[in-house]
Amino acid sequence: MKKYINRLFIAFISAMALVSCSEDEGTVPGNDNKPVVTIYQYTPGRPYSADNDLIVRFAANNQTEEAYYLVEKTADKNTQIASVGEEGYMERVVSNGVRLSGISGESNVDVTLTDLYGDYTITAVAVGKSTKTATEITFSGLDWTDVVSGTYYFAFDNVTGMSSRPTVLQVCTTDANLYRFKDVFETGYHLKIELIDYKDTDADGEYQFFRIPATDTPFTYGDYGTVYVRDIGYWYSEAYVTEYGYESGMYEDYNCFLCIQYYVTAGNLGFTYDFFIVD
């Protein structure tokens, strides 16, 4: 047993020595051997749109002397890469992109990008020690197509301050199950709904179930702050929507009923039915 343990110990030491000798220079912080900019993305708060805007943080290492970024449709970038190659594209970013003011050595800069509709690639090129390296992230900005106009009716007019509001039902161009009521609460405050694979029939005809993900509104309630909305399934469980009768539904003519909860971070304000009636 002792001999076996000794052999294991020797093998362990040998393996550690091998790892230490083969470790690439630059993997230890402060000992980087080439310039690199790491990119992080964050969802911005109001008044920005989470669908089409984002905050990008460019974090440079200690070998970076300067850095550039370029925002381009992913399809256009792929065309450029096919034409000029990876090295040529880095030169394109440096020549046609935006120089990041404030980047020198270990540093970071935040940039807010807006109005991105469709698939984009954000590429950063770090320059230093006569070397360039590229990093990238992708972002898919949602785009929408009008389906039908109508009127949205609020049950909790004491919370919203209005009993109804004209709106347009729109469908996402990249997801046929994702809809929204545009500017239904206020300009820039939309209500998204997502169709799910459940149907039922009532006196008004067949309807398809949909979910209402949590979203903020421009309304406040007393000292409790922002009012949010969601369906009951996000409050309890999906079964309340699919099995227990608290569903929301869209008819074939796009009229909708919404079993919706209004709430604040401190708790429930109540749940009721809102309606969308097509013009």
C-alpha positions as CSV (number, residue, x, y, z in Angstrom):
1,M,0.0,0.0,0.0
2,K,2.8,2.4,0.9
3,K,4.6,1.7,-2.4
4,Y,1.4,2.3,-4.3
5,I,0.8,5.7,-2.5
6,N,4.4,6.7,-3.3
7,R,4.0,5.9,-7.0
8,L,0.8,8.0,-7.0
9,F,2.5,10.9,-5.4
10,I,5.4,10.8,-7.9
11,A,2.9,10.6,-10.8
12,F,1.1,13.6,-9.3
13,I,4.2,15.7,-9.0
14,S,5.3,14.8,-12.6
15,A,1.9,15.8,-13.9
16,M,2.0,19.1,-12.0
17,A,5.5,19.8,-13.4
18,L,4.2,19.0,-16.9
19,V,1.3,21.4,-16.6
20,S,3.5,24.1,-15.2
21,C,6.0,23.8,-18.1
22,S,3.4,23.7,-20.8
23,E,1.2,26.6,-19.5
24,D,1.1,29.3,-22.1
25,E,2.6,32.7,-21.3
26,G,-0.1,35.2,-20.8
27,T,-2.6,33.1,-19.0
28,V,-1.5,34.5,-15.6
29,P,-3.1,37.9,-15.0
30,G,-0.5,40.7,-15.6
31,N,1.6,38.5,-17.8
32,D,-0.3,38.7,-21.0
33,N,1.7,38.2,-24.2
34,K,-0.7,39.9,-26.7
35,P,-3.4,42.6,-26.7
36,V,-6.9,41.4,-26.1
37,V,-10.3,43.2,-25.6
38,T,-13.0,41.1,-23.9
39,I,-16.5,42.1,-24.7
40,Y,-19.5,41.9,-22.3
41,Q,-23.1,42.8,-23.0
42,Y,-25.8,44.0,-20.7
43,T,-29.5,44.8,-21.1
44,P,-30.0,48.6,-20.7
45,G,-32.8,50.1,-18.5
46,R,-35.4,52.6,-19.5
47,P,-35.7,54.6,-21.6
48,Y,-33.8,52.1,-23.8
49,S,-35.5,49.1,-25.5
50,A,-34.3,45.7,-24.4
51,D,-35.4,44.4,-27.9
52,N,-33.1,46.6,-29.9
53,D,-30.6,48.3,-27.6
54,L,-27.7,47.0,-25.5
55,I,-24.8,48.1,-23.4
56,V,-21.4,46.8,-24.4
57,R,-18.4,46.8,-22.2
58,F,-15.0,46.6,-23.8
59,A,-12.4,45.4,-21.3
60,A,-8.8,45.6,-22.5
61,N,-5.8,43.8,-21.0
62,N,-2.4,45.4,-20.1
63,Q,-0.9,44.8,-23.5
64,T,-3.6,46.8,-25.4
65,E,-2.4,50.2,-26.6
66,E,-5.6,51.0,-28.5
67,A,-8.8,49.4,-29.6
68,Y,-11.5,49.7,-32.2
69,Y,-15.0,48.2,-32.6
70,L,-17.4,47.8,-35.6
71,V,-21.1,47.0,-35.5
72,E,-22.2,45.2,-38.6
73,K,-25.0,43.0,-39.8
74,T,-23.8,39.4,-39.3
75,A,-24.5,38.6,-42.9
76,D,-22.4,41.5,-44.1
77,K,-19.6,40.5,-41.8
78,N,-19.6,37.0,-43.2
79,T,-19.5,38.3,-46.7
80,Q,-16.5,40.5,-45.8
81,I,-14.7,37.5,-44.1
82,A,-15.2,35.4,-47.2
83,S,-13.8,38.2,-49.3
84,V,-10.8,39.5,-47.3
85,G,-10.2,36.8,-44.6
86,E,-9.9,37.2,-40.9
87,E,-6.8,39.4,-41.0
88,G,-8.3,41.6,-43.7
89,Y,-11.4,42.0,-41.5
90,M,-9.4,43.2,-38.6
91,E,-7.9,45.9,-40.8
92,R,-11.5,46.8,-41.8
93,V,-12.5,47.2,-38.1
94,V,-9.5,49.5,-37.5
95,S,-10.1,51.5,-40.7
96,N,-13.9,51.7,-40.6
97,G,-14.7,51.2,-37.0
98,V,-14.8,53.4,-33.9
99,R,-11.7,54.0,-31.8
100,L,-12.4,53.4,-28.2
101,S,-11.4,56.6,-26.4
102,G,-10.1,55.8,-22.9
103,I,-8.6,52.4,-23.8
104,S,-4.9,52.2,-22.9
105,G,-3.5,49.3,-21.0
106,E,-5.8,47.6,-18.5
107,S,-9.0,49.6,-18.9
108,N,-12.6,49.3,-19.9
109,V,-15.2,51.5,-21.7
110,D,-18.9,51.1,-21.9
111,V,-20.8,51.9,-25.1
112,T,-24.6,52.0,-25.6
113,L,-25.8,50.7,-28.9
114,T,-29.3,51.5,-30.1
115,D,-31.8,50.6,-32.9
116,L,-30.3,47.2,-33.8
117,Y,-32.9,45.3,-35.8
118,G,-31.9,41.8,-37.0
119,D,-28.7,39.8,-36.4
120,Y,-25.6,41.9,-35.7
121,T,-22.0,41.1,-34.8
122,I,-20.0,43.5,-32.7
123,T,-16.3,43.0,-33.3
124,A,-13.5,44.5,-31.3
125,V,-9.8,44.7,-32.4
126,A,-7.1,45.2,-29.8
127,V,-3.8,46.7,-31.0
128,G,-0.5,46.5,-29.2
129,K,3.2,45.3,-29.5
130,S,2.7,45.4,-33.4
131,T,0.0,42.7,-33.0
132,K,-3.8,42.7,-33.5
133,T,-6.4,40.4,-32.0
134,A,-10.1,40.3,-32.6
135,T,-13.0,39.3,-30.4
136,E,-16.8,39.4,-31.1
137,I,-20.3,39.0,-29.7
138,T,-23.6,38.7,-31.5
139,F,-26.9,40.3,-30.8
140,S,-30.3,39.6,-32.4
141,G,-32.6,42.7,-32.3
142,L,-36.3,41.9,-32.6
143,D,-38.2,43.4,-35.5
144,W,-42.0,43.5,-35.8
145,T,-44.7,43.5,-38.5
146,D,-48.1,45.0,-38.0
147,V,-51.0,42.5,-37.9
148,V,-54.1,44.4,-36.9
149,S,-55.0,47.6,-35.1
150,G,-57.5,47.7,-32.2
151,T,-58.2,48.9,-28.7
152,Y,-56.8,47.5,-25.5
153,Y,-59.2,47.6,-22.5
154,F,-57.8,47.8,-19.0
155,A,-59.7,46.3,-16.0
156,F,-57.6,48.1,-13.4
157,D,-58.1,51.6,-14.6
158,N,-57.4,52.8,-11.1
159,V,-53.8,51.5,-11.6
160,T,-53.3,52.5,-15.2
161,G,-55.3,55.8,-15.1
162,M,-57.1,54.8,-18.3
163,S,-59.8,52.4,-19.3
164,S,-58.6,51.8,-22.8
165,R,-55.9,52.7,-25.3
166,P,-55.6,52.3,-29.1
167,T,-52.7,49.9,-30.0
168,V,-51.4,47.7,-32.8
169,L,-50.9,44.0,-32.5
170,Q,-47.6,43.1,-34.1
171,V,-45.8,39.8,-34.8
172,C,-42.1,39.2,-34.5
173,T,-40.4,38.7,-37.9
174,T,-38.2,35.9,-36.5
175,D,-40.7,34.1,-34.3
176,A,-44.2,33.5,-35.5
177,N,-45.4,32.7,-31.9
178,L,-44.2,36.0,-30.4
179,Y,-46.6,39.0,-30.5
180,R,-46.8,42.4,-28.8
181,F,-49.3,45.2,-28.2
182,K,-47.2,48.1,-29.3
183,D,-47.0,51.1,-27.0
184,V,-50.0,49.7,-25.1
185,F,-49.1,51.3,-21.7
186,E,-47.3,54.3,-23.1
187,T,-44.9,55.0,-25.9
188,G,-42.0,52.5,-25.6
189,Y,-43.9,50.3,-23.1
190,H,-45.1,47.3,-25.1
191,L,-46.8,44.1,-23.9
192,K,-45.4,40.8,-25.3
193,I,-47.4,37.6,-25.5
194,E,-46.2,34.2,-26.7
195,L,-48.5,31.6,-28.3
196,I,-48.3,28.1,-26.9
197,D,-49.6,24.8,-28.2
198,Y,-52.9,24.7,-26.4
199,K,-56.3,25.4,-27.8
200,D,-59.9,25.5,-26.6
201,T,-63.3,26.7,-27.7
202,D,-66.0,28.9,-26.1
203,A,-69.1,30.8,-27.3
204,D,-66.9,33.1,-29.4
205,G,-65.1,30.3,-31.2
206,E,-61.7,28.6,-31.0
207,Y,-58.8,30.3,-29.4
208,Q,-55.1,29.6,-28.8
209,F,-53.5,30.0,-25.4
210,F,-50.7,32.4,-24.9
211,R,-48.3,33.3,-22.1
212,I,-47.7,36.8,-20.8
213,P,-44.0,37.2,-19.6
214,A,-43.3,39.6,-16.8
215,T,-42.8,43.2,-17.9
216,D,-42.6,46.6,-16.4
217,T,-45.1,49.4,-17.0
218,P,-44.8,53.2,-16.7
219,F,-47.3,53.1,-13.8
220,T,-46.5,53.3,-10.1
221,Y,-48.6,52.3,-7.1
222,G,-48.4,54.5,-4.0
223,D,-45.0,54.2,-2.3
224,Y,-44.4,50.7,-3.7
225,G,-42.9,51.9,-7.0
226,T,-43.2,50.4,-10.5
227,V,-46.2,48.3,-11.4
228,Y,-45.5,45.1,-13.4
229,V,-47.7,42.6,-15.2
230,R,-47.5,38.9,-16.0
231,D,-49.8,35.9,-16.3
232,I,-50.8,33.8,-13.3
233,G,-48.5,31.0,-14.5
234,Y,-45.4,33.1,-13.8
235,W,-46.8,33.8,-10.3
236,Y,-47.6,30.2,-9.4
237,S,-46.9,27.6,-12.1
238,E,-47.7,27.0,-15.8
239,A,-50.4,24.5,-14.8
240,Y,-52.6,27.4,-13.7
241,V,-52.5,28.6,-17.4
242,T,-52.7,25.2,-19.2
243,E,-54.9,23.2,-16.8
244,Y,-56.6,25.3,-14.1
245,G,-58.6,27.7,-16.3
246,Y,-56.5,30.9,-15.9
247,E,-55.5,31.0,-19.6
248,S,-55.2,33.9,-21.9
249,G,-56.4,33.4,-25.5
250,M,-56.2,34.7,-29.1
251,Y,-59.1,34.0,-31.5
252,E,-58.6,33.5,-35.2
253,D,-59.7,37.1,-35.8
254,Y,-57.0,38.3,-33.3
255,N,-59.3,39.4,-30.6
256,C,-57.7,38.5,-27.3
257,F,-58.6,38.1,-23.6
258,L,-55.7,38.3,-21.1
259,C,-55.9,36.8,-17.7
260,I,-53.2,39.1,-16.2
261,Q,-51.8,39.9,-12.8
262,Y,-50.8,43.4,-11.8
263,Y,-48.2,43.5,-9.0
264,V,-45.3,45.4,-7.4
265,T,-42.2,44.0,-5.9
266,A,-43.9,44.0,-2.5
267,G,-46.7,41.8,-3.7
268,N,-49.9,41.3,-5.6
269,L,-52.3,44.1,-6.7
270,G,-54.8,41.7,-8.1
271,F,-55.5,39.7,-11.3
272,T,-58.3,40.1,-13.8
273,Y,-59.2,40.1,-17.5
274,D,-58.0,42.7,-19.9
275,F,-59.2,42.6,-23.5
276,F,-58.0,43.5,-27.0
277,I,-60.7,44.2,-29.5
278,V,-59.9,44.5,-33.2
279,D,-61.0,47.6,-35.0
